[in-house]
């Protein structure tokens, strides 16, 4: 479905100027949760804070952040368990009633995206405090919101600060970190799709954003051997890549540097089997397919994903091959305004061949 149908973001006014919004403070490392009060004080936005967290993540880190911030600020805690239009509106209402100056999101993608949308509508900034590194939303301006027809990606604004504790992130299930890596490696085909659209449809491109996005993917692929379960060095490397990818999107003014056909495939797959695959995992498989279609080195991408521990076949995802075929054919209906390699007339026969290719050695 089109993101326009969600109707959860406020209407923007016409402005000929172009804004490039980037995180002002980025703190990544061991035990950096303790630095959150200093980060918020440095921002100088006020002392009334809405802490947005989840039922589980509030126990993992939210309560600790609340205690730290309460020493110098007035903190209101609001728990969310999904990013839906209703939950975003409830978060806005709580923040408005408390008269908050700043939102701090402690949790995974749903928590961060809810705070991202609510803070955008309230014209307040928010601080991103991820408890896992499963996708590039921790530092980007895009938010994924659930709706009856499937998730939709919305343009909001990036966090004004990112505080990523590598010890906390390393303790999360490795599957989440591997999914975050796959989301970054997806930049490899996203930029190819963007350049293809530029050549065929004269879509404007940003060479700076393309260079940064591609470099980020290449660095992560080159260090795939170093991504290990529950290692802070691995968490540090992946979070840096996720932030870098978010910066590339900010430079571009859209998600184009990190979202092409592989993401359209991922969104289709998530609609067909909701809750059964992680977004980054689906993007990883989509990247292998799209790189094959672009005539690139898809085997290197598959090898890097395997080394990291991300699934590379439908079987490893725990779903039937036919479901992936359906997702490949459905991909062109996802954000049809965004032209990619999957919009070029894929047939049922060729989609089946692509799935068989995933199992080739």
N, C-alpha and C positions, 0 to 999 in steps of 0.2 A: 504494500500500500504506500501511497505517497506520504511523506512527512508533513505535507501541508494539511492533511486531514486530521492530524493530532490536535492542533489548535490549543497548545499549552503555553507557548511563548507569547509574550506581549508583542503587539505590532510595532515595528520599527519605523522611524521617519526617514525620509530621503536625506542622504548626506553624501555629497560628492567626494569628500575626503576619504582616504583609506587609512584605517587604523591597523596597526600591527601590535597585537597584545601578546606579551611574553611574560612568563613567571618572573617576578622580581628577585625573589630569594629561592634558591634551590639548595637544600641541605640533605646530603646523602651520606650515611655512614653508621657506625656502631653506636648504639644508645643515643641517637640524635633526638628521640622523643623528648629527652630532658631539655632540649633547646627550643621547644615550641613557645614557651613564654617569651623568650628573648626575640624569636622571630616575629611574634605578634606585636611585641612592643616596638620593634624596628619598623614595622609597617605603619604604625602610628594612626590606625584607623578608628580607634576607640576601645573601650574596655567592656562593652556589652557583647558577649559572644554566644552564638547558637552553635552548640556542638551536635553535629548530626552523625549518628552511628547506627549500627545494626544490632539485633538481639544477641548475636554471638560476638561480633567485633567489639562491642562495648565492654565485654568481659576480657577480651584479648588485649585491647589497648585503649579503648574509649574511656574507661574509668580512670586509667592512669593519666591520660591527657586532661580529663576534667579536673582531677586533683591538682595537677600542675598549674593549669590556667586559673583555677579558683583562688590561688594565692595572690593574684594581682588583678583579676577580672571578675565580672559578674557573668556566670556561666549558666545557660539554660540547656538542658539535654533533651534531644528529640530523637527517637528511634524510628527507623524505617526498615522494611524488609523487602521492598521492591521499588523500582523506579517506574511509576505509573503516573498518568495525569492527576489522579486524585491525590496520590501521595505527594507529588510536587506542590499541589495547591495547599495541602495540609501543612507542609513544611513552611511555605510562604506565610500562612496564617499564624503559625507559632512564632516565626521570626518577627513578623509585624507586631504581634501582640507584645512581644518582649522588647521591642524597640532596639533590636540588635544592630551593631555596627559592622559585624564581621561574622562569617560562617566558617566553621572548621569541620571538615568531613573526615572522619576516621573510619575506614572500612574498605570494602571492595568496590567493584564497579558500580553496583546499584546505589550504594550510599553516596559515592562521589558524584555520580551523574545527577542524583536527586538534588544534592546541594548546588551543583553547577547550574541547573535550571532555575531553582528557587532564587539563588543569589543574583542571577542575571535579571530575572523579573523584578527583583527588589532593588536593583541597582546598587548592590552591595558586593564586595569582593569575598572570595572564599579561599581557604587554605586546604590543600589536598594532603592528607596523611594516609597513604595506602598501607593496607595490611597484607597485600599480596601484589605481585607484579605480573598480572595475567593479561593485561592489554594496555594500549597506549593512551587510554582515556584518563590516566592519572595526571597527565600534564597537557592534554589537548583541549580544544574548545568544543569538541563534539560530545554529544550526550546521546546514549541509546535509551529509548523509552518504550516500555511495553504498551501494546495496544491490542484490541481484539484481532486485527488482521496480521499481527506479527510486530516485531520490534521495528522502530523507525529511528533513524539517525538525525539529530537536530543540531543546528549550529547555535551555540550559546557563547560562552567566553571561557578562556583558560583560567586556572587558579593563579592568584597573585603570588603564591608561594607553594613549594612542594617540600614536605619534610618526610623523607623515606628512611626508616630505620632498617638497616640491612639485617640486623639480628632478627627482628620481627618478621621480615619478609622471607628470610632463609628458613624460618621455622614452619612456614606454610607448606602444604603439600607440594611436592615437586611438579606435579601435573600443572599447577597454576603458573609456575615460573616457565615451564616448557611452552605453555600456551602463549605467554607473553613474548617469548623468543619468536614463535611462529608468526605472531602479529607484526613483529619488526621485520622479519625476513620477507613478509608480504610486500614490503616497500619495493622489492626487486621487480615485481610485475606491475605494481601500481603505477610506477613512473613510466614503464613501457606503454601502458594503456593510455596514460595522459599524453605522452608524445604521439601515440597513434591518433588520438582524437585531435590533437593539434594539426597533424598532417592531413587528416581526412575531413575534419569539420572546422578547422581554423580556431579551435578552442585556445584561448591564451594560456601560456605556460610560464612558469618561473624557473629559470635555470638554477638559481640559488637554492630553491626549495628542492628541486630534483637532485642536485648534487649532494645536499645534506642527507636527504632520505636514502639515496642509493648508498652513500658512504656508510651510513649507520647500519644498513643491512649487511653490507660486505664485511664490516668489522666484526659484527656478531657471528656471521657465518665462519669467518676466519678463526674465531675463538670458540667454536662450538665444542671443541674438546675440553675446554675449561669450564663449561657449564655443568656443574655437579649438584646433586641433591643436598640441600641443607648446608651449603657453603656460603658464607657471607661475601666472599670475593665474587662468586657467581651472581648473587643478588645485586651487588654493587654494579657489576658490568651491565646487567639487564636493565636495571632502573635508569642508568645513564643513557642507555639506548632508547628507552621509552620516552624519556624527557627530550632527547634530541629529536625523536620523531615528532613529538608534539610541537617543538619549535619549528620544524619544517612546515607543518600545517599552518602555524601562525604566520610564517613568512608568505605562504601561498594564499592565505585568506580562505582556505577550504581544506577538506580532508584529502584532496587529490593526491598528494605525495605518498599517502599511506593507504589509499583505498581505491582499488580498481575492480577488475572482474573477479578476482579472488574473494573480495569482500561481498560482492553481489551474490556469488555462489554461497558464501558462508551464511549470509542472511536468509537465503532460500532454504538452505539445509536446516537452519535453526527453526524455521517455520514448519518444515515437514516433520521434524522430530524435536519439538520443544523440550528443553531441559536435559537433553541426552548428550549434547556435545558442548564443549567450551568454544566460545567465539574464536579464540586464537587457534585452536586445533583445526576448526573448519577452514580458517584462512590458510593454514599451512598446506593442507591438501589442495585447496584452490590455487595456491601459488605454484605447486608442482604442475598442475594441469595447464595453467595459463602460461607458464614459462615454456612448456612443451609447444603450445600453440604459437608462441612468439618465435619459436625456433631457437631458444636459448638453452643454456646448460641446466636442464631440469634435474639431471641426476645429481649434480652437486648440491642443489637445494634439498633434494630428498635425503642425501647422505648427511647433510648438516642437521636436518630435523631428526633423523634417526639417532644421531650422536647425542643430541640434546635430550632425547627421550620423548619427542612428540610423535603422535601417530601419523603414518603416511599412507594408509590404505583404509577403506571402509571397514574391513574386518577388524583392524586395530582400534577403530572408533566404536566398534560394537554395533554397527548398523549394516543393513543389506546393501549390496552393490546397486540394486535398482533404485534405492532411495537417492544415492549420489547421482545416478543418471537423471532422475527427476529434478534434482537441484540444479544440475548443469543446464538443463533445458529451461528451467524456471528463472535462471539468473537474469536473463534479459528483461524480465518484467519488474525487477527490483531497480528502483531509481532509473527509469528508462532515459531520462535526460542525460545520464552519465554514460557516454559511449566507451565500451571496452572491447577486448578481443572476443568476449563471449556474446557480443551482439551481432556477430557477423554471419549468422545463419547456421548454427550448430544443429545437426540432425540427430535423430534418435540413434541411428547406426554409429555415427561418429562419437556420440556421448558414451555409448557402450564401449567403443574402442578406447576412449580415454581412460575409462575406469579399468579396463584390462591392462593398460599401460602402467598403471600405478603398481601393479604386482610384478612387473618385469624386473629381472635382475641383469 
